[in-house]
């Protein structure tokens, strides 16, 4: 039998008519006044949520349009898998079927990420415990997890989602992850380079094909963000060497079929090299052209350098900011003579309008209180914008040492052309640290010290430290606290409580000991933005206990001696950072004068540090530390107030506190230090090989020299012990960590050598 189209369509038409006959009675409801609304099928959702979304209320007239709107509104909540309306007389019945909710999230095979990181990522796409679940959301979560792994160069990562129903219409979601190996960069190729070799250009990149530090830097893992940064570095390299018309034509990134290797190809056009023939200023320079000309870093006769152009533009903008012009525009416009490869740099300036700061906002300080940051700001709200004060504010916040990054951003106020808001963004670093010091030598094998320090206690900006040393020869307990704003004017207060017990290096339980205990208080009074004067007083007690191996020089001090020294000091800090300084200087002078008690003496200490940037990556650091002590009223200088030199913080490569006068008692040697000390340190600090531009991990080479001279001797520079070596500095979660390996240059037989040393603390 042959079936014609009309025969085939007849059953379909009958079926459609039958369906319509079933549906129409449910929708084709005559309007009526709603006497009651009842909700059925709820398990966790509150009835009030349903009632609040309904466009019809008790006492109102129900129509088919309102019914359709009610269904759409309830589905829009995202809480229900099915919704339907029924009528029972003049009662409207809302029948719902809830979507299951997420009871828990589990990750199986997770290694690359911390679980909290992925939970946060899934929450941002709408999936977390307690939220409604559907298959589309699970698929979206899978894609988000894969995106997270792609960001770590794990392109072959696979994610399988399993939903397990549990009681009360809930599901447990399990993500089984096969991470695989990260995709490594096999090749980076630059095409079109003529003036510079490919190796020279690749040295400008953070990405590379791998090296012995890749396990730490992950520099051989591809990242689009890192590649964009490297392309900018490549562009800057050319633009700073005269290639004004350099351009990057294209970038291709290819991946192997197994998703384990990647190749990057960069096509460039170098263009010609141009030399600056002249610099010309145009526009409004506030009739201060000579002041602005003095700020020009661009040098006629030299190849065009985008860095000096940017420095000049920034210097001009900052100079405009000193006069309140927050929106000054300085546009460098090159006038190119291609026939002679010359360029005239025209600096077009428009100061725009003067502005004042409406509001200052602080962001990123999750732990540090706002007031700790705001009290360092010199730019005030409701005052004229001052670029110099803003820079000073940034430097002061940076010198607190609580943050790894400090940025101040100017934001326009919509509708108020003469107002700006200032956003202070900080990135906090751990300020609590466990201080460890260790060294290895043939004498003591291992020497350890321990301490706990909190530079920003409870986010208040206060300093709190407990130092404990329970070594065989030195037992110290020092408690120190500093309130940097003891008064609103910025006067600081420091309180120290200490007890120190010293024994000879070669001794036993019956050997002699020196116990020094005391309490002190000093105040720091800021006199300028960079200078602080310190005044204070200490009450001290020193007890020399007789025992075996007691040197003769200590016998006049047997028993207990008291002293009341007054303290006077001055410090100037012009470093750009207290944590990782790259430029600036630091100076301090402190003097003690014992005005009462059994011990009468005076001593002074001077320290000077200078940081000179050789380039963006390399810095030369110099430190000098000089000390001098003298007895008063015809008394000799107390030997227990001697300075000590050697080891960490002075002359590396020698054991701690061993460079100075010594006393020999048979086969035993006691190191006495000296009433005078001279210490010099020179460091060359740069990036660690393979770590790129990571400033938290750096290496340094050093040369040290120093010695402690007894009261009876003059300072003789020929007696200085010196050393050289290399080291590693790392800003770890516990604080700045420094390893050093020092080799003595002119050690003498009585010197104690300790080549490998490390400490957690500041430089020098």
Buried (B, 14 or more C-beta within 10 A) or exposed (E): EEEEEEEEEEEEEEEEEEEEEEEEEEEEBEEBEBEEBEBEBBEEBEEEEBEEBBEBEEEEEBBBEBBEBBBEBBBEBEBBEEBBBEBEEEBBBBEBBBBBBBBEBEBEBBEBBEEEEBBEBBEEBEBBBEBBBEEEBBEBBBEBBBEBBBEBBBBBBBBEBEBEEEEEBBBBBBBBBEBBEBBBBBEBEBEEBEBBEEEEBBEBBBBBBBEEBBEEBBBBBBBEEBBEBBBEBBBBBBBBBBBBBBEBEEBEEEBEEEBBBBBBBBBBEBBEBBBBBEBEBEBEBBEEEEEBEEBBBBEEEEBBBBEBBBBBBEBBBBBBBBBBBBBBBBEBEBEBEEEEBBBBBBBBBBBBEBBBBBEBEBEBBEEBBEEBBBBBBBBBEEEBBBBBBBBBBBBBBBBBBBBBEBBBEBBEBEEEEBBBBBBBBBEBBBBBBEBBBEBBBEEBEEBEBBBEBBBBBEBBBBBBBBBBBEBEBBBBBBBBBBBBBBEEEBBBBBBBEBBBBBBBBBBEEEBBBBBBBBBBBBBBBBEEEBBBBBEBBBBBBBBBBEBEBBBEBBEEBEEEBBBBBBBBBBBBBBBBBBBBBBEBBBBBBBBBBBEEBBBBBBBBBBBBBBBEBEEEBBBBBBBBBBBBBBBEEEBBBBBBBBBBBBBBBBBBBBBBBBBBBBBEBEEBBBBBBBBBBBBBBBBBBBBBEBBBEBBBBBBBEBBBBBBBBBBEEEBEEEBBBBBBBBBBBBBEEBBBBBBBBBEBBEBEEEBBBBBBBBBBBEBB
